[in-house]
Amino acid sequence: MSLASAVDPCAEHPLDDVLPRRLDAELAAFLRRRPGVDAAAELVGELADLVLAGGKRLRPTFAWWGWRAAGGESHGPGAEAVLRALVALELLQACALVHDDVMDRSATRRGRATAHRAFAARHRRGRWAGDADHYGDCAAILVGDLALAWADDALVTAGLPAAALGRAWEPWRAMRTEMIAGQHLDLLAGARRVESVEGALRVARLKTASYTVQRPLHLGAALADAPPAVTAALCAFGRDVGVAYQLRDDLLGVFGDEGVTGKPVGEDLREGKRTTLVATAVELARAAGRPEAVRELRDCLDGGVVDGGAVRALLVDLGAVAAVERRIAALTARGLRVLDRTPIDAVARGRLVELAAKATTRRR
């Protein structure tokens, strides 16, 4: 029997409209019942603060609607097991965020000090031995490792039938590997001063689109034992919307409101991130015969003094912002066209359309 049909016919409370609250509750419950946490209480506390204090729950939400789109039930034991399994996606996200913050030397995340900064501050307050920043980095890496290990635990202990877990393992394995590969390509692009739009888009597909939208949808569809054509369509939709989500993130990183995003605006520029936005600007500057603009952008990416206002004005003047906005719109429209012609649950289709809009037009 497929997991999609393993439901309690007497259940009366659909999860569709209470999903964020139930996800928060399941996350808290999972963290409470982890064995052996006393030995790593400091790491667990930081992890709990990160995953429980905020976040859009975007990844498990996409996975849930992948499950529902493919015929998964909205309530009952099968749906509850899927909900518990989706905790794994928030823990995987926590791993990515903590490690990314260490690599990027980020100071804040979700409006609070990043894990490595919090650990370093604790070291300084306690006047402990050794270098505080090194301790902070090491402790944060361990928090990320713990989150990754517990993500696997959450998936395999959720109570899924063996067949459903076996189907889910393919997208889960792919998602973990693609996330790490994308992060490596991001580092490599900075080190090699890669300026190609295609290279930046490849990073966006692997680092963000895969584990934010595409593979969560794939995971949900696999749990529901979706037909191959439905799975392929959901993945195509997720790939396009996921890249558009990253492109919106690139714009928010330069033009967003720090009070809304919870991250310092302009951080991508200071860190020399080869985003699609900047790569587009460099290509447009070359095409317009503006070598001084190319030099200014390269100086910024190579660690020069960043005048945020001047760089933002240059990105607008070159047409890079408008070009990225057009690409976001085109990707989203293409993904929605695929979704529109795919035979899936009508309620789920509507919710996925809403999620695509939120993901690609958001301010945080």
Secondary structure, 3 states (H helix, E strand, C coil): CCHHHCCCCCCCCCCHHHHHHHHHHHHHHHHHCCCCHHHHHHHHHHHHHHHHCCCCCHHHHHHHHHHHHCCCCCCCHHHHHHHHHCHHHHHHHHHHHHHHHHHHCCCEECCEECHHHHHHHHHHHHCCCCCHHHHHHHHHHHHHHHHHHHHHHHHHCCCCCHHHHHHHHHHHHHHHHHHHHHHHHHHHHHHCCCCCHHHHHHHHHHHHHHHHHHHHHHHHHHHCCCCHHHHHHHHHHHHHHHHHHHHHHHHHHHHCCHHHHCCCCCHHHHCCCCCHHHHHHHHHHHHCCCHHHHHHHHHHHCCCCCCHHHHHHHHHHCCHHHHHHHHHHHHHHHHHHHHHCCCCCHHHHHHHHHHHHHHHHCCC
